[in-house]
Amino acid sequence: MALFPIYDFFIINGKIKSVSEFIPSENNGGVYEVLRVVNGTPLFLEDHFLRLLKSSQIAGKNVNYSELEIRNFLNLLIQKNKVKNENLLISFKTNLKIFFIAHNYPLVEMYTEGVECGILHAERENPNAKVFQTSVRKKANEMILGKGLYEVILVDNQGRITEGSRSNLFFVKGNQIITSPGNNVLLGITRQKTIQLAQELGFAFLEKEVFLDELSIFESVFITGTSPKILPVNKIGNVAFNPQNEILQMLISRFNQLIESYINKFSG
């Protein structure tokens, strides 16, 4: 599955190039990170860089660039393209490529009304590594487009809900927040920040397996990710949830505050 840059410039192995020189390639098996740029600042870059290194180790790749070098590449690309708010892809298979990609940010009303998700029986290989896996992505895209969904939820062969096709998943019951164990899912950066915020706010947090036939016991469900941030789910399959849950809306507010603080820190 080849990805293409948007805007005028991209970076390959540290060098800025015109998109007219971009050569698409098959990415399956390569490692990658998607960062959100807000007001010209790449969010949580240090966390994304550490995960890139971990993914590369699991996948048997060797990314020979430092965090500072990557940060400089990103800042250069942001300046050259004169872009303030977009998603950036860092990918590595045999070459380091960095470029802006198309995104699917939720509409404002989705943060209060929630989004609908489908169910896909599929599993990732090496879930802790952010590696391009064409077959799962293709099936997910077909279901999302075919049924008008925002996301699809992955369910393994034992009926366990693991994560979204491009997001992590959280469940709310009473004052308890539950998510799948870290060894079963991609350790998303937004997931990590959400857990941190939940603990700071004093909510009971638990990592445990959740099965598909248990969905109806939860009051609210939300997904987390680079593009959606913290986004309420109003329906999975035939099961409906409350997108206005107080705990959920409090987390959304605190996460937006965290983003604002991060931008102020680096823009200053």
N, C-alpha and C positions, 0 to 999 in steps of 0.2 A: 504494500500500500504506500504509494508515493504521496508526500505532502508538498504543497506549493506555498511560497511566501506571498504575502500581500505587501503593498508599498514598494518603494524604489530600490532599497538596498538590503542585502543580507551579509552574513559573515561566514566564511569557511576557513577553518584552521587559523583564526585570528586576523584574517584579512577581509577588509570591507570590499564588497563586490556589488555591481549592478545586478538587479534581478534578471536582466537579459542574458546574464552569464550563468544563471542557475540551471543545473542539470538534475532533474528529478531522479531519484533512486529508490529501490525497494528497501523499506525500513524494517521489515520483519526481523526480529532478533536484536535490533539496536536498542540502546537505552535512551531515555529522554526525560525531560522535565518541561512542564508548562508553567510559566510564571505570569501573574497578572501585573501589569504596569498601571499604576494609578498616579495621576499628576506627575508623570515622568519618573516615578520611583518603582523599581522592581520589588514587589512585596516579598518579604521573608526570604531573600536570596540566600542567606547563610544556611537556612534549613533545607532549601532546595538543593544547594550544592552538596551538602552532606548526604542527602538521599541519592543524588546522582552518583556519588562515589560508591555508596553501598550497592546500588543497582549494578554498577559496572563490575564490582567484585563478584556478585552473584552470577552475572552473565559472562564472566571471563573476559571483560574488556579492560582497557587501561586508558583512562582519561588523563592525559599528561598536562593538565592546566590547573592552576591554583584558583582559589576563590577570588582573589584580587584580580587576576587576569580575566576571569569570567565577568566579574563586575564591570571592569573597564570595557570589555567587548559590548556588554549590554548598554552601558551608558553611551558609547559611541554610536551604536545602532539606533538608539532612541533619538539622539541628537541629529543624526544624518537623515532620518526619516521624518523628523519633526512631529513625533507622535507622543501624546501624553497619556492616553488610556486605551490599552489593547492587551492582547495576550502574546507572549513571546515563547517560542519553542527552542529549547536547547536539545540537540540530538547528537548521538555518537554511535556510529557503527564502525566505519573505517576512517571517517573524517568528522571533525567537530563542526556542526552547522548550527547557526543561530539565526532565526528569522521570525517576523511577525506572522501569525496565523489567524484565520477567521475564527470567531468565537460565537457562543450562544449564551449571552447574558440574559438572565431572567428579566421579565417586565416588572416594573415597580409593584404592580398589584399582586404579583405572585408571592411576594413576601408576606402578604396578609391573607390571600385566598388559597395559597398552596398550589402544587402541581400534581398531575396524574402520572403514575409510574406503572409499567407493565412488569411481567415476570418472565425471566429467561433462564431456562435450565442449562447452565454452562459454568465452567470453572476455569480459572486462570492457572497457568503454570507459573511456579515461583511467585506467588502473590505479593511477597515483600519487595520484589524488584519491579521497577517501572520500565517494562520492556514492551516494545510494539508486538502485539499478538493479533494478527490480521483476522483470523477466523472469528474470534469472539467479538471484535470490533465490528466486523461486517454484519454478523447476525444481529447485534444490538442496533446498529444503524438502520437496518431493514425494518425492525420492529418499531423503532421510534418514529421513523418516517411513515411507515404503513398505517400505524394506529394513532398518529398524532399525539404521541407521548412526549414528556420532557426527558424521561430517563427510564431505563429498565433495571430491575433488581435481579442480581445473579443468585441462583439457588443451586447448591451442589447435589450430587447423586444420593445424599442422605437426607435431603429435604431441608438443609440448613441454609438460611439466608446469610450470605457473606457480605456483599457490598453492591454498589451500583456499577454499571459498566464503565462509568467515568467519575465515580463519586464514592464516598463512604456513607454509611447508613447508621442512624441513631434512633432509638425507641424511647418514648417517655411513658412511664406508668407511675402515677402519683407524683412524688418528688424524686423518683429514681430515673436516672438516665442510663440506658444500656446500649452497648455496641458490641459487635463481634470481636473475638479475641484477636490481638494484633498479629499472631502467626498465621491467621487465615485470610488476611486482607492486605491491600496496599496501605502502607502507613502514611496516609495523606497528611500534608502540612496543615490544611485546615482542620482535619480530624484532630491532630495534635494540639492545635490552638484551642479547639472547642473543649477538649478534655481538660486542658489547663484552666479555661474560664469557668467550666462547670465546677471544678474543685475549689477555685477561688470564691465562687458564689455560695459554696457550702452545700451543693446538691449531692445526693447520694449517687455515686457513679460505679458502674459495674461492667466489666468485660465478660460476656458469656455468650454461648451459642443460642441463637434464636431460630426456631423452626417455622417453616411456612404456615403450618396449621395453628400456630400460636398468634398470628397477626392480630386477631380480633381482641386480644386482651389489652392491647396498648391504646392509650388515649391519643397520642400524637406520634408522628414519625417525621424525621427530617433528614435531608442529605447535606453533605458538605463537600466542597471542592473549590478549585481555583476560580472557575467562572461563577458558579452559583453562590459561593460563600456559604452561609447557613440558610437553607431554603426549606420551608415547610412542604410536606407531602399531604395532599388531601385525599388521595386514593391510591391503593395498590391492588390491582385486579378488581375484585368486587368489595374490598374492605375499605371503609371510609375512616378518615381521621380528622382531628380538630387542628387546623392550622393556626388558630388563635390562642393555643395553649400558652399560659403565662410564662412558664419556664422557657419554652421555645422562643417566644418573643423577647424575653430578657437576654437570652444568649445572642440573638441577632443584634440587638442593640449594643451589647458589650463587644461583640466582634467588630462592629463598625467603629467603635471607639478605639479598639486595638489597632486597626488599620490607620486611623487618623494619627495616633501617637507614633506609629512607625514611620509614616510619611514625614511628620514634623521632625523626627530625629534625624533622618537622612537628608532631607532638604535643607536642614539647618547646618 
